[in-house]
């Protein structure tokens, strides 16, 4: 079972309210609830959405109780998402709930970490879009000491000393998170993992401004969402037949592989169709020719790219 607790707080009684957190939480709810790999949109996470907007409050006590209850049960994945005010000081980081008058009135990130670290779920994933989100998972006595247990992954919008930017009614980090889950961070097999999401967001944010933080201590593969594949696994499995000896092997071509040539060979045409599929997703490139067609017609060759070699290893080891 896969469950997500998604929290968005716009309304604050004594400090400045926010505008985009509830909308961000609703968008996260949307992308996590269903896969997008076919027209059926099969169920993904069972999501509980908690929001505070237009005078509605979410208190520290209620939030803590709900988090404790959420992480109590064993399951495949427990995912927690926050979008709200964050605060940091020498005692650590805090998530600020609606009634907070000062930063340390909020729910301590150390408390949340303790709850998460003791969860029986196989994978516990925490995603923060708030200022100073990178405080999570670090000791209040030594900010260089991470303290997440095995099975825990943290994806934070900003470093401990940084603010999280909101633009056009949405957090910049969460907007990129949504894009990543909608397929921007998907592998060619349509799988979206936490590591791929971080890489996508980190690249999109550039070197200036807020920097996303990624910490993980997992030993098993974790796929958060499935989207449409760029290539079928059945075609990927042909890779070790086309390159049987080594991922560094060169595949020699000739005009018989091209259906428009004078003497096409049906078996070679089938192989070439698969090689062209690889080429379209950057798994194979022609050698000394601009295109696969030219490589065939000029009796040249093709080879696996670095990414192609990685997939060759996965196929060869029966991972795919």
N, C-alpha and C positions, 0 to 999 in steps of 0.2 A: 504494500500500500504506500501511496505517496500523498503526503498532506502538506499544505502550506498555510501559514498564518501571515496575513498581509495587513499591515498597519499604516494608516495615513492620518496625520494630525495637522489640520489647518488652524483650528481654534485654540487660542490661549487667552486666559483671563487677565493676566497682569503683564505680559510681554507681547511684543509684536506678533500678530497672527501671520500665518503663511497663506499662500494662494494655491500652490500647485500640488501639495502633498496628497490630498484626497484623490484628485484626478490621476496622479501617478500610481497610487495604490490600486485604483480601479483598472488601469491599463495593465498593471502586473497581474491582477486577477484574471483579466481576459487572456493574456498569453499563456499563463500557467494552466488554466482550466482545461484546455484542449490542445491536442497535437494538431499539426497542420500538414501532415504528410499525405493526406488523401481527402477526398470530398466528404468522407464520413466524420472527420474531425473527432476522432475517438478521444475518450476521457483521458486526461493526464493527471493533474493534481486535483485532489479534493481541497478546495480553498475556503478558508474562513476569512472574511474581509471585515476589518474593524476600522471605522473612520470616526473622526470628530470634526464637525464643520457647522457653521451657522449657529453658534451658541451651544452645540452639543459638546460635552466634555468626555475626555478619557483620562482617568486618574492613574497615578503611579500604582496604587494598590491593585486596581482592577487589571492593569496591564501585566503586572508581575504575576498575579494569580493565573492569568490566562496563559502566559508563557510557561509557567511551571506545569500546568495541566497539559499543555500541548506537547512538551518534551518528555512526558512521563511514559508514553506508550512506545513499544517496539514497532518499527515499520521499516520499509526500504529507505525512504527519504523523509526527513522533516526539514522543511524550508521556512525560514523566518525572514520577512522583508519589513523594513522600517523606512518611512519617509516622514521626518519631523525635525524639530530643533535638536541640535546636539550641543554639548558643552564639555570643555576639558579644563582641568586644573591639576595641581600637583598630586591630588589624591586619585586622579584617574578621569575617565570619561563618563558622561551621563547622557541619557536620553530624556528629554524634557517633555513631560505630559502637560495636559491643559491647565492644571492648577498651579504649576510651578511659578514661584516668584523670583527665584534665583537658580542658577545652573545646577548646584548640587542638591536641589530639591528633587531632581529627576531620578530615574531608575539607573542605578550604577551599571555600567557595562561589565564590571567585575562580577556583579550578581548574575547577570545574564550569562556570562561565560561559564560560571560555576554550574548553572542549570544545564547549559548545552553540553558541557564536558561530561556530565553524568547521565546523559540521555542514552537509552538502550537502542535507539535507531541505528541502522547500519551507516547512514550518511546524514549528517547534520549540516545544513547550509544556511549561513547567515548573510543577508545582504542589507547594507546600511546606505541610505542616501540622506545624510545629515552632516552638518559641520563637525569636524574633528572625528569623523567615523573611524579613522585609522587607530584610535585609542583602543578599540576592541581587540582583545587577544594579546594585550601587552600588560606586563606587570606595572602597577602604579609606582613601584619602587625603582624599576629599571625599565625605561621605555624601549630598550633594545632587546628585551627578553620576551619572546613570544611564549604563550602558554596554552596553546590549543591542543586538545587530545586527539588521538587517532580517530579518524572518521569525521573530523570537523573541517569545514571550509568557510572562510570569511572573504567576502567581496565588499569592499568599502569605497565610498565615493571620493574620499579625500584622505590625506595624511592627517596625523593627530594634530598638527599645527595649522591646518588649512580649513577654509570655509568651502561649503558645497554650494555651487552656483545654481540659481534658478533663473530661467529665461522663458519668456512668453508662456507663463503659467505652467511650467514643467521644469523639473530638475534636469540639468544637462546630463548627469550620470544616468538617471532613470530613462531618459529618452533614448540614450545609446543602448541601455540594457534591453529595452523593448525592441529596438532595431535588431540587436543581436539574437534575441529569442525568436524574432520573426523570420530569421534565416540568414542574417548578416554574418553571424559567427558559426554557421553550420559547416560541417565537413561535407565532402562530396557525397557522403551517404545520408546526408540530411540530419545528422546528429549534432545537438548543441550541448557542449559540456561547459562546466564552470571555467576551466582553463581557457577554452576558446572565447568565452564571453569576455574574460579579463583582457586577453590579447586584442580583441576587437575594440573594446572601450579605450584601452591604453593607447592604441595607435590613433584612434579618432580624436582623442583629447590633445594629442601633440605633447611637446616638451614644456610648454608654458602653462601657467595656471594650475588648477587643482590636479592632483595626481591620484588615480585610483590605486587601491591597495589590495593585494591578493595574498592570502595565507591558506595553506591547505596541509592536511595530514591524512590523506586518504590513500588506501592501497587497492581500491577497486574502481573500475571504470564507472563513471556516473554521467548519464545522459539526462539532461533536464527537459528537453523537448525534441520531438521529431518533426521535421519539415520535409518538403519534397526532395527526393534524391536527385543528384545530378547524373548519377550513373547507377545502374542496377548491380547489386552484389553478385548476381549470376555472371555478369560480364567481367567484374573484377576477378572472379575466381579463374577466369581464362588466362590470367597473367602468368601463372607458373607453367602453363602449357606453351605459351608463346615465348617465354624466357625461362626454359626449364633448368638451366644449369646455374644461373647466377643473376642477380639484379643488375650486374654490370655488363651483361651480355648484349651484344649488338644484333638486331634483327635485320637481316638482309632482305631487301625488296627488289622487285623487278616489274616490268610492265604487266605481267599476268595478274598482279594484285589489283590493278585498276580496271573496273568494268568497262570503261570506254576505250580500252586499248584494243589492238588488232587481235590479240590472242588471250582473252581473259580466261582465268582458271577459277571455276566455281569455289573450290576449297580455299584458294588464296584470297578470293574476294570476301569470303566470310571472315577470314582472319583480319583482313584489311579494314573491314567495317568495325571490328572491335578495336583495332589499333587507332582508328580515327576517333572513336568515342573516347579513348584514353587521351588523345591529343587535345580534344576539346576541353578537358578538365585538367590539363597540364600534368598528366602522368607520363606522357610520351612526347618526344620532340624528334623531328627529322634531323638527320646528320648531313651537313653540307648541302642543304636544300632549304628553300624558304617555306615550303609547304609539303604535306604528306603526299599529295598528288605528284609534285615534282620529284620527290624522293623515289616514288615507285616508277615513274616514267623514265627516270634517268638511272635506274638500277643502283640506287644508293641504299641507305639504311635508316633505321630509327633506333632510339634508345630510351630507357626510362629516365625520367627526371629524378631529382632528389626526393621529391614527394612520391613519385612513382615507385622508387626503391623502398620507401617506407611501407607503402601498401603491399608491395611484393612480399616483404617480410611478414606482414600480418596474414596474408593469404597462405604463405608457406607454413606458418605456424598455426594455421587453422583458427585464427582469431576472427577472420571474416568468413 
